[in-house]
């Protein structure tokens, strides 16, 4: 293990640590990660200064408010047709005669910001569209606080080719937990990574009991408040499968030494088992501001970033094995992660299409993983011996999305016949 490549995320290596306020670029500022990051920044103006924000463009009033609060130089939206509404919202926020921030628009706007002048880029974009900004931030030499797991999963070799030791700090709660626990020992001391899962809203149900679950039931996550796509991924446990692939890529630990355990309370965010039998767990009440603070502030900790436990109150912490029959997503993720190349991109893209179909009422809950499994099987074993390119990833994703839509439509037609 000591002879294997250096991990992408290494708590023992600090990349370009600087004193004074860190200049930040926040991508996905109006989403869950972005809004919580801004709350953290506003409470710590001596530590952080945001220079630019990007968002999809659906919440221009919030984006304009964030821009005024933070006094950023630049705002970006992925949707060009959102620019007029954004400009008007900015005029309402800023005083008369006060200069407005520069506005960038289009699919490449977030990528342009990621390559700009700053210390840290927080990639809080949801989905594989975050790959280009991830690569741009790494190529520009920025510290990357990575909440966009999909960019690492679909472009693992591309990310690994660009990232310097210590350049990536994970923001997912599970990977931030592993990151902190790994600081307690050397890589040679690590026996196993244990990734925890809440089990989602359907923990304990069999596959047959999941046949008729509704959109509303699947969106009712018991412990976390997240966007709809991530919430559905948590209900299917696809999110946990993606996190297993991410842990493998971040920490260079073989898949057979990465375990998933169900922990309904979501207090323990992940664990590291060492060769001497010790297991170190990182635990906080469920709140993403803690992992965000690690991503933005490492190697320093941000005081009162998130709530701590009240140890004067009794609580119960439970752990259960994963039901792979009811939730086959983790096993399938291990399979595509082992295949590598474009297989993870196919898995992720097909899942995104199936989640959209489920949310729109065009696909039953179990149909999500049934369809993803079929698409992955059709894709087969990716060609080996060639270097992965962005074009390869995009081509594989385009095929997977189209095939997932075809299979979803077929399943819907058959169900109605």
C-alpha positions as CSV (number, residue, x, y, z in Angstrom):
1,X,0.0,0.0,0.0
2,X,2.8,2.4,0.7
3,X,4.0,2.0,-2.9
4,X,0.7,2.9,-4.4
5,X,0.0,6.4,-6.0
6,X,-0.5,9.3,-3.6
7,X,-4.2,9.9,-2.8
8,X,-6.0,12.8,-4.3
9,X,-7.2,13.9,-0.9
10,X,-4.5,13.7,1.8
11,X,-5.0,15.4,5.2
12,X,-1.2,15.3,5.8
13,X,-0.5,17.5,2.8
14,X,-1.5,21.2,2.8
15,X,-1.7,22.7,-0.7
16,X,-0.7,26.4,-0.9
17,X,-1.7,27.4,2.6
18,X,-1.9,31.2,2.9
19,X,-2.5,33.7,5.7
20,X,-5.3,36.3,5.8
21,X,-8.7,36.1,4.2
22,X,-9.0,33.5,1.5
23,X,-10.5,34.6,-1.8
24,X,-13.3,32.1,-2.8
25,X,-15.3,31.3,-5.9
26,X,-18.5,29.6,-5.1
27,X,-20.1,27.5,-7.9
28,X,-23.7,26.6,-7.4
29,X,-24.3,29.4,-4.9
30,X,-28.1,29.2,-4.8
31,X,-28.1,25.5,-4.1
32,X,-28.0,23.7,-0.7
33,X,-24.2,23.6,-0.5
34,X,-23.8,27.2,-1.8
35,X,-26.3,28.8,0.5
36,X,-24.7,27.1,3.6
37,X,-21.2,28.1,2.4
38,X,-22.3,31.7,2.2
39,X,-23.8,31.5,5.7
40,X,-20.4,30.3,6.9
41,X,-18.6,33.1,5.0
42,X,-20.8,35.8,6.3
43,X,-20.1,34.6,9.9
44,X,-16.4,34.6,9.2
45,X,-15.5,37.8,7.3
46,X,-12.0,37.8,8.7
47,X,-11.3,34.4,7.1
48,X,-13.1,34.4,3.8
49,X,-13.8,36.8,1.0
50,X,-16.0,35.7,-2.0
51,X,-15.0,37.2,-5.3
52,X,-17.4,35.4,-7.7
53,X,-20.6,33.4,-7.7
54,X,-22.2,31.1,-10.3
55,X,-25.7,29.5,-10.4
56,X,-27.9,27.8,-13.0
57,X,-30.1,30.8,-13.3
58,X,-33.4,29.7,-11.9
59,X,-33.2,31.8,-8.7
60,X,-31.9,35.2,-9.8
61,X,-33.4,37.1,-6.9
62,X,-31.4,35.0,-4.4
63,X,-28.3,35.2,-6.6
64,X,-28.5,39.0,-6.7
65,X,-29.0,39.1,-2.9
66,X,-25.9,37.0,-2.4
67,X,-23.9,39.2,-4.7
68,X,-24.8,42.3,-2.8
69,X,-24.2,40.7,0.6
70,X,-20.8,39.5,-0.4
71,X,-19.9,42.4,-2.7
72,X,-18.6,40.0,-5.4
73,X,-16.8,41.2,-8.6
74,X,-18.6,38.7,-10.9
75,X,-21.8,36.6,-11.1
76,X,-22.4,33.9,-13.6
77,X,-25.5,32.0,-14.8
78,X,-25.6,28.9,-17.0
79,X,-28.8,30.1,-18.7
80,X,-28.2,33.1,-21.0
81,X,-31.9,33.9,-21.0
82,X,-31.7,34.6,-17.2
83,X,-29.5,37.6,-17.7
84,X,-32.2,40.3,-18.1
85,X,-33.9,39.1,-14.9
86,X,-30.6,38.9,-13.1
87,X,-29.6,42.4,-14.1
88,X,-32.9,43.8,-12.9
89,X,-32.6,41.9,-9.6
90,X,-29.1,43.3,-9.1
91,X,-30.4,46.8,-9.8
92,X,-33.0,46.3,-7.1
93,X,-30.4,45.1,-4.6
94,X,-27.7,47.8,-5.3
95,X,-28.1,51.5,-4.6
96,X,-28.6,54.1,-7.3
97,X,-25.4,54.8,-9.1
98,X,-23.6,51.8,-7.4
99,X,-21.7,49.7,-10.0
100,X,-23.1,46.2,-10.6
101,X,-20.9,43.1,-10.7
102,X,-19.8,41.8,-14.0
103,X,-22.2,39.2,-15.4
104,X,-21.1,36.1,-17.3
105,X,-23.6,33.7,-19.0
106,X,-23.6,30.4,-20.8
107,X,-22.6,26.8,-20.3
108,X,-18.9,27.8,-19.9
109,X,-19.5,30.6,-17.4
110,X,-18.8,28.5,-14.3
111,X,-15.7,27.0,-15.9
112,X,-14.4,30.5,-16.6
113,X,-14.9,31.5,-12.9
114,X,-13.2,28.3,-11.7
115,X,-10.1,29.3,-13.6
116,X,-10.1,32.8,-12.3
117,X,-7.9,34.4,-9.6
118,X,-8.8,33.0,-6.2
119,X,-7.4,30.7,-3.5
120,X,-10.2,28.2,-3.3
121,X,-13.0,27.1,-5.7
122,X,-16.0,25.5,-4.0
123,X,-17.7,23.3,-6.6
124,X,-21.2,22.9,-5.4
125,X,-22.8,22.2,-8.8
126,X,-25.0,19.1,-9.0
127,X,-24.4,16.6,-11.7
128,X,-21.7,15.8,-14.2
129,X,-21.8,19.3,-15.7
130,X,-19.4,20.1,-12.8
131,X,-16.6,18.2,-14.6
132,X,-15.3,21.1,-16.7
133,X,-15.2,23.6,-13.7
134,X,-13.4,20.9,-11.6
135,X,-10.7,20.4,-14.3
136,X,-10.4,24.2,-14.8
137,X,-9.8,24.9,-11.1
138,X,-7.2,22.1,-10.9
139,X,-5.4,23.3,-14.0
140,X,-5.3,26.8,-12.7
141,X,-3.7,25.7,-9.5
142,X,-6.6,26.5,-7.2
143,X,-7.5,24.5,-4.0
144,X,-10.6,22.6,-4.9
145,X,-13.3,22.2,-2.2
146,X,-15.2,19.4,-4.0
147,X,-18.9,18.9,-3.3
148,X,-19.6,17.9,-6.9
149,X,-18.8,14.1,-6.6
150,X,-20.1,13.4,-10.1
151,X,-17.2,15.3,-11.7
152,X,-14.7,13.0,-9.9
153,X,-16.7,9.9,-10.7
154,X,-17.2,10.4,-14.4
155,X,-13.8,11.9,-15.0
156,X,-11.6,10.1,-12.4
157,X,-8.5,9.6,-14.6
158,X,-8.7,13.2,-15.9
159,X,-8.9,14.6,-12.4
160,X,-6.1,12.4,-11.1
161,X,-3.9,13.5,-14.0
162,X,-4.3,17.2,-13.0
163,X,-4.5,17.2,-9.2
164,X,-1.5,17.9,-7.1
165,X,-1.1,16.4,-3.6
166,X,-3.4,18.1,-1.2
167,X,-5.1,20.2,-3.9
168,X,-8.6,18.5,-3.4
169,X,-10.4,18.9,-0.1
170,X,-13.7,16.8,-0.1
171,X,-16.9,18.5,1.0
172,X,-19.3,15.5,1.0
173,X,-20.0,14.7,4.7
174,X,-18.8,11.1,4.3
175,X,-15.5,12.0,2.6
176,X,-14.8,14.9,4.8
177,X,-15.2,12.5,7.7
178,X,-12.8,10.0,6.1
179,X,-10.4,12.9,5.4
180,X,-10.4,13.9,9.1
181,X,-10.1,10.3,10.4
182,X,-7.3,9.5,8.1
183,X,-5.2,12.3,9.7
184,X,-4.8,10.0,12.7
185,X,-2.5,7.5,10.9
186,X,-0.4,6.8,7.9
187,X,-1.7,5.2,4.7
188,X,0.1,2.0,5.6
189,X,-2.0,1.8,8.8
190,X,-5.3,1.8,7.1
191,X,-7.2,-1.5,6.8
192,X,-10.6,-0.4,5.7
193,X,-12.8,2.6,5.0
194,X,-16.4,2.4,6.4
195,X,-18.9,4.7,4.6
196,X,-22.1,5.3,6.6
197,X,-25.5,5.6,5.0
198,X,-28.7,6.8,6.7
199,X,-30.7,4.2,4.7
200,X,-33.0,6.9,3.4
201,X,-36.7,6.9,3.8
202,X,-37.1,3.2,2.8
203,X,-34.7,1.6,5.2
204,X,-35.9,-1.8,6.2
205,X,-38.2,-2.3,3.2
206,X,-37.9,-5.2,0.9
207,X,-37.7,-4.8,-2.9
208,X,-41.3,-5.9,-3.3
209,X,-42.4,-3.2,-0.7
210,X,-40.7,-0.5,-2.9
211,X,-42.8,-1.2,-6.0
212,X,-45.4,1.4,-5.3
213,X,-43.6,4.1,-3.4
214,X,-44.5,7.7,-4.4
215,X,-42.4,10.7,-5.4
216,X,-43.5,12.4,-2.2
217,X,-42.4,9.5,0.0
218,X,-39.0,9.3,-1.8
219,X,-38.4,13.0,-1.3
220,X,-39.0,12.8,2.5
221,X,-35.5,12.1,3.7
222,X,-35.4,11.4,7.4
223,X,-32.2,13.3,8.4
224,X,-31.0,15.5,5.5
225,X,-32.5,18.5,3.6
226,X,-31.1,18.3,0.1
227,X,-32.1,19.0,-3.5
228,X,-34.5,16.6,-5.3
229,X,-31.9,14.7,-7.3
230,X,-29.6,14.0,-4.4
231,X,-32.6,13.1,-2.2
232,X,-33.8,10.5,-4.7
233,X,-30.3,9.2,-5.0
234,X,-30.3,8.8,-1.2
235,X,-33.6,6.9,-1.4
236,X,-32.2,4.4,-4.0
237,X,-28.8,4.5,-2.3
238,X,-27.2,5.4,-5.6
239,X,-25.7,8.3,-3.7
240,X,-23.9,5.8,-1.5
241,X,-22.7,3.9,-4.5
242,X,-21.3,7.1,-6.0
243,X,-19.6,7.8,-2.7
244,X,-17.9,4.4,-2.7
245,X,-16.4,5.2,-6.1
246,X,-15.4,8.6,-4.9
247,X,-13.7,7.2,-1.8
248,X,-11.7,4.8,-4.0
249,X,-10.6,7.6,-6.2
250,X,-9.9,10.2,-3.4
251,X,-8.0,7.8,-1.1
252,X,-6.6,5.2,-3.4
253,X,-8.1,2.4,-1.4
254,X,-9.3,-0.8,-3.2
255,X,-13.0,-1.4,-3.5
256,X,-12.8,-4.6,-1.5
257,X,-11.6,-2.5,1.4
258,X,-14.4,0.0,1.3
259,X,-17.5,-1.0,3.3
260,X,-21.0,0.5,3.6
261,X,-22.9,0.4,6.8
262,X,-26.4,1.8,7.5
263,X,-26.6,4.3,10.4
264,X,-30.1,5.8,10.6
265,X,-29.2,8.7,12.9
266,X,-26.6,10.1,10.5
267,X,-24.4,11.1,13.5
268,X,-21.3,9.2,12.4
269,X,-20.4,10.3,8.9
270,X,-17.8,7.7,8.2
271,X,-15.1,5.7,9.8
272,X,-11.6,4.4,9.2
273,X,-10.5,1.0,10.5
274,X,-6.7,0.8,11.2
275,X,-4.6,-2.3,11.1
276,X,-4.3,-2.4,14.9
277,X,-8.0,-2.9,15.2
278,X,-8.8,0.7,16.1
279,X,-11.7,2.4,14.4
280,X,-11.9,6.2,14.3
281,X,-15.3,7.7,13.6
282,X,-16.0,11.4,12.8
283,X,-19.3,12.4,14.3
284,X,-21.4,15.6,14.4
285,X,-25.2,16.3,14.2
286,X,-26.4,16.2,10.6
287,X,-25.3,19.6,9.2
288,X,-23.3,20.3,6.1
289,X,-21.7,23.4,7.4
290,X,-19.1,21.3,9.2
291,X,-17.8,19.6,6.0
292,X,-18.0,22.9,4.1
293,X,-15.9,24.5,6.7
294,X,-13.3,21.7,6.4
295,X,-13.3,22.3,2.6
296,X,-12.9,26.0,2.8
297,X,-10.6,26.3,5.8
298,X,-8.3,23.3,6.0
299,X,-5.9,22.9,7.7
300,X,-7.5,25.3,10.1
301,X,-10.8,24.6,11.8
302,X,-13.5,27.2,11.8
303,X,-14.9,27.8,15.4
304,X,-18.6,27.1,15.7
305,X,-19.0,26.2,12.0
306,X,-21.8,23.8,12.9
307,X,-23.7,22.5,16.0
308,X,-22.0,20.1,18.4
309,X,-23.6,17.3,20.4
310,X,-25.2,18.0,23.7
311,X,-23.7,15.1,25.7
312,X,-25.9,15.8,28.7
313,X,-28.8,14.2,26.7
314,X,-29.2,10.5,26.1
315,X,-29.1,9.2,22.5
316,X,-28.9,5.9,20.7
317,X,-26.7,5.2,17.7
318,X,-27.5,2.2,15.6
319,X,-25.7,0.4,12.8
320,X,-27.1,-2.2,10.3
321,X,-25.7,-4.1,7.4
322,X,-26.7,-3.0,3.9
323,X,-29.5,-4.8,2.2
324,X,-28.0,-5.4,-1.2
325,X,-31.1,-7.1,-2.6
326,X,-33.5,-4.2,-1.9
327,X,-30.8,-1.6,-2.8
328,X,-28.5,-3.1,-5.5
329,X,-27.1,0.4,-6.4
330,X,-23.9,0.0,-4.3
331,X,-23.0,-3.3,-5.8
332,X,-23.5,-1.9,-9.3
333,X,-21.4,1.1,-8.4
334,X,-18.6,-1.1,-7.3
335,X,-18.8,-3.0,-10.6
336,X,-18.7,0.2,-12.8
337,X,-15.9,1.6,-10.6
338,X,-13.9,-1.5,-11.1
339,X,-14.5,-1.4,-14.9
340,X,-13.4,2.3,-14.9
341,X,-13.0,4.3,-18.2
342,X,-16.5,5.5,-19.3
343,X,-18.5,3.0,-17.2
344,X,-18.9,5.3,-14.2
345,X,-20.1,8.1,-16.6
346,X,-22.7,5.8,-18.1
347,X,-23.9,4.7,-14.6
348,X,-24.2,8.3,-13.5
349,X,-25.8,9.7,-16.6
350,X,-28.4,6.9,-16.9
351,X,-29.2,7.4,-13.2
352,X,-29.8,11.2,-13.7
353,X,-32.2,10.5,-16.6
354,X,-34.0,7.8,-14.6
355,X,-34.4,10.1,-11.6
356,X,-35.9,12.8,-13.8
357,X,-38.3,10.2,-15.2
358,X,-39.3,9.1,-11.7
359,X,-39.8,12.7,-10.5
360,X,-42.0,13.3,-13.5
361,X,-44.1,10.2,-12.9
362,X,-42.8,8.3,-15.9
363,X,-40.9,5.6,-14.1
364,X,-41.6,3.6,-10.9
365,X,-39.1,3.7,-8.1
366,X,-37.7,0.2,-8.7
367,X,-37.5,1.1,-12.4
368,X,-34.7,3.6,-11.7
369,X,-32.2,0.9,-10.8
370,X,-33.6,-1.7,-13.2
371,X,-33.1,0.8,-16.1
372,X,-29.7,1.9,-15.0
373,X,-28.6,-1.7,-14.7
374,X,-29.8,-2.5,-18.2
375,X,-28.0,0.6,-19.6
376,X,-24.7,-0.4,-17.9
377,X,-25.0,-4.0,-19.2
378,X,-25.6,-2.7,-22.7
379,X,-22.5,-0.5,-22.4
380,X,-20.5,-3.5,-21.6
381,X,-16.8,-3.4,-20.7
382,X,-15.1,-0.2,-21.8
383,X,-12.1,-0.4,-24.1
384,X,-8.8,-0.4,-22.2
385,X,-5.4,0.7,-23.1
386,X,-6.4,4.2,-24.2
387,X,-6.4,7.4,-22.2
388,X,-9.8,8.8,-21.2
389,X,-10.7,12.2,-22.7
390,X,-13.5,14.7,-22.0
391,X,-14.9,13.8,-25.4
392,X,-15.1,10.1,-24.4
393,X,-17.0,11.0,-21.2
394,X,-19.4,13.3,-23.1
395,X,-20.0,10.7,-25.8
396,X,-20.7,8.0,-23.2
397,X,-23.0,10.2,-21.3
398,X,-25.0,11.2,-24.4
399,X,-25.5,7.6,-25.3
400,X,-26.4,6.6,-21.8
401,X,-29.0,9.4,-21.4
402,X,-30.6,8.6,-24.7
403,X,-30.7,4.8,-24.0
404,X,-32.1,5.4,-20.5
405,X,-34.9,7.6,-21.9
406,X,-35.7,4.9,-24.5
407,X,-35.9,2.1,-21.9
408,X,-37.9,4.3,-19.5
409,X,-40.4,5.1,-22.2
410,X,-40.6,1.5,-23.1
411,X,-41.2,0.5,-19.5
412,X,-43.9,3.1,-19.1
413,X,-45.7,2.0,-22.3
414,X,-45.6,-1.6,-21.2
415,X,-47.0,-0.8,-17.8
416,X,-49.9,1.1,-19.4
417,X,-50.7,-1.6,-22.0
